[in-house]
Amino acid sequence: MSGSARENRATGRALVVLDGEFAPALALVRRDRYATVLAADGALDGLLARDWLPDIVLGDFDSASDEALATARERGAQLVHTPQQEHTDAEKALMYLLARGVDAIDVIGHAGPRLDHTLASLFAAARFAERASIRFLDPVAEGTVLPAGRSLAIRGRVGCLCSTIALLPGAFTANGFRWNVERRPVGGGVENSISNVVETDPATVRADEGVLFVYLHRRPPGRGPR
């Protein structure tokens, strides 16, 4: 991609591609809607195989192949070597973008055979929720990390399922659902809210305390892809 084409892309939002099962989520995102695409280490090989050239490749480079790294460098991607082992790839990616003023980040590739990696990615996002709007995208739903004091307006999703899970124990208020709640405690040994149903347009979820993960399905149950 030429420099001028990159400059013409939408500004502000970044896409992080982790080395999980990201291929199904690529159909949900458009390259030109992101100012920056960052591949975490081993995700690079899969992206190049699908003709996606990231702007940045970041990691300790123990998973990306030498051939993929050489190709990315030759095609103009920036390689950022982060050999530190005290942080996961997801943490490194978020810290790198936040340090450069990015405040809207989408993540794909967080799911896969390693549940510990998935959980670590979610809890890393909880640490930085005050500093950026962070979403996790998959073919079923989009998950928004919502810190205390922030609300999520849900539009065009009547009939869809929505779960509200505490990444840090807290409380939330939900309106426009089959089961509305007011400052309901979640997490820390208290039940989370699973599979509530959106009934109005818009509906809202507000984090009153803690940090929430609002997992909103893309379509009502029983409906195929649109």
C-alpha positions in Angstrom: 0.0 0.0 0.0 1.4 3.4 -0.9 2.1 6.1 1.6 -0.6 8.4 0.1 -3.2 5.6 0.4 -2.3 5.1 4.1 -2.6 8.9 4.7 -6.1 8.8 3.2 -7.4 6.2 5.7 -9.7 7.1 8.5 -7.7 8.5 11.4 -7.7 7.6 15.1 -8.8 3.9 15.4 -6.3 1.1 15.5 -6.7 -2.6 14.8 -4.7 -5.1 16.9 -4.4 -8.6 15.4 -3.4 -11.2 18.0 -2.0 -14.6 17.2 -5.2 -16.5 17.8 -8.1 -17.5 15.5 -8.4 -14.2 13.7 -9.2 -15.3 10.2 -13.0 -15.4 10.7 -13.0 -11.9 12.1 -11.2 -10.4 9.1 -14.5 -10.5 7.2 -15.9 -8.0 9.8 -13.2 -5.4 9.4 -12.2 -3.1 6.6 -8.5 -2.2 6.2 -9.2 1.4 5.2 -11.2 2.1 8.4 -8.1 1.9 10.5 -5.3 4.4 10.8 -3.0 1.7 12.1 -3.0 -2.1 11.9 -0.7 -3.8 14.4 0.1 -7.5 14.1 1.3 -9.2 17.3 4.2 -11.5 16.4 2.9 -14.8 14.9 -0.2 -13.1 13.5 2.0 -11.7 10.8 2.3 -15.0 8.8 -1.5 -15.4 8.7 -2.1 -11.8 7.7 0.4 -11.9 4.9 -1.1 -15.1 3.6 -4.4 -13.2 3.3 -2.7 -10.2 1.6 -3.0 -8.0 4.7 0.1 -5.9 5.3 0.2 -4.5 8.8 1.7 -1.1 9.5 3.4 -2.4 12.6 4.7 -5.8 13.7 5.3 -6.0 17.4 6.6 -8.8 19.7 9.6 -10.8 20.7 9.5 -12.5 17.2 9.6 -16.0 18.5 6.4 -16.9 16.5 6.6 -15.0 13.3 8.7 -16.7 10.6 11.9 -15.1 9.4 10.4 -15.1 5.9 7.3 -13.2 7.0 9.4 -10.7 9.0 11.6 -10.1 6.0 8.6 -9.6 3.7 6.9 -7.2 6.0 10.1 -5.1 6.4 10.6 -5.0 2.6 7.0 -3.9 2.0 7.3 -1.0 4.5 6.0 -2.3 7.8 7.6 -1.1 11.0 9.1 -3.9 13.1 9.1 -3.2 16.8 11.1 -5.8 18.8 9.8 -6.2 22.4 11.7 -9.0 24.0 10.3 -8.4 27.5 8.7 -11.5 28.9 6.8 -9.9 31.8 4.0 -8.7 29.4 1.8 -10.6 27.0 1.6 -9.7 23.3 -1.8 -8.1 24.0 -0.4 -5.9 26.8 2.6 -4.9 24.6 0.3 -3.9 21.7 -2.1 -1.9 23.9 0.8 -0.1 25.7 2.5 0.7 22.5 -0.6 2.3 20.9 -1.6 4.1 24.1 1.9 5.6 24.4 1.3 7.1 20.9 -2.0 8.7 21.8 -4.3 6.1 20.2 -7.6 6.1 22.1 -9.8 3.8 20.0 -8.7 0.2 19.5 -10.3 -2.9 18.1 -8.9 -6.4 18.8 -9.2 -9.6 16.9 -7.4 -12.9 17.3 -8.0 -13.0 21.0 -9.9 -16.4 20.9 -8.3 -19.7 20.2 -7.1 -22.9 21.9 -5.4 -21.1 24.8 -8.1 -19.9 27.2 -5.4 -18.4 29.4 -4.3 -16.2 26.5 -7.9 -15.0 25.9 -8.4 -14.2 29.6 -5.1 -12.4 29.8 -6.0 -10.2 26.8 -9.3 -9.3 28.4 -7.8 -8.4 31.8 -5.0 -6.4 30.0 -7.7 -4.3 28.4 -9.4 -3.8 31.7 -6.1 -2.2 33.0 -6.2 0.4 30.2 -10.0 0.9 29.9 -9.8 4.4 31.3 -7.4 5.5 28.6 -9.0 4.1 25.5 -12.2 2.7 24.0 -11.3 -1.0 23.5 -13.5 -3.5 21.6 -13.0 -7.3 21.0 -14.5 -8.5 17.7 -15.5 -12.0 16.7 -18.0 -13.5 14.2 -20.7 -13.9 17.0 -20.5 -10.6 18.8 -18.5 -7.6 19.8 -17.3 -7.1 23.3 -16.8 -3.6 24.7 -14.6 -2.9 27.7 -16.6 -0.4 29.8 -15.0 1.4 32.8 -16.9 3.0 35.6 -18.7 6.2 34.6 -18.9 5.2 30.9 -22.1 4.1 29.0 -22.7 2.1 25.9 -25.6 3.0 23.6 -26.9 0.0 21.7 -28.6 0.7 18.4 -30.1 -1.6 15.8 -29.9 -4.7 17.9 -33.5 -5.4 19.1 -33.8 -9.1 19.9 -30.1 -9.6 20.3 -28.5 -11.2 23.3 -26.2 -9.2 25.6 -24.1 -10.4 28.5 -22.5 -8.1 31.0 -19.5 -9.6 32.8 -17.2 -8.0 35.4 -13.5 -7.8 34.5 -13.1 -5.9 37.8 -15.9 -6.3 40.3 -18.5 -3.5 40.2 -22.1 -2.7 39.4 -24.0 -1.7 36.3 -27.3 -0.2 35.1 -29.1 -1.5 32.0 -32.2 0.0 30.3 -34.1 -1.1 27.2 -33.7 -4.8 28.0 -36.1 -7.6 28.9 -34.6 -7.5 32.4 -33.6 -3.9 33.3 -31.4 -3.4 36.3 -30.3 -0.5 38.5 -26.8 -0.6 39.9 -26.7 -4.4 40.0 -23.5 -5.8 41.6 -21.4 -8.1 39.3 -18.2 -10.0 39.8 -16.3 -10.8 43.0 -18.4 -13.8 43.8 -21.6 -12.1 42.6 -23.3 -13.5 39.5 -22.7 -11.8 36.1 -25.5 -11.0 33.7 -25.7 -13.5 30.9 -28.0 -13.5 27.8 -30.2 -10.5 28.5 -32.3 -9.5 25.5 -32.3 -6.1 23.9 -35.9 -4.8 23.6 -35.6 -1.1 22.6 -33.6 1.0 20.2 -31.5 2.4 21.7 -30.8 0.4 24.8 -28.0 1.4 27.2 -25.6 -0.2 29.6 -23.8 2.0 32.1 -20.8 0.9 34.3 -21.5 2.3 37.7 -18.4 0.7 39.3 -15.6 -1.6 38.3 -14.8 -2.5 34.7 -17.3 -4.4 32.6 -17.2 -6.5 29.5 -20.4 -6.0 27.5 -20.7 -8.8 25.0 -23.3 -7.9 22.4 -24.4 -10.4 19.7 -24.6 -9.2 16.1 -28.0 -10.7 15.3 -30.9 -12.3 17.2 -30.8 -16.0 17.9 -31.8 -18.2 15.0 -30.9 -15.7 12.3 -28.2 -16.6 9.9 -25.5 -14.3 8.6 -26.6 -11.0 7.0 
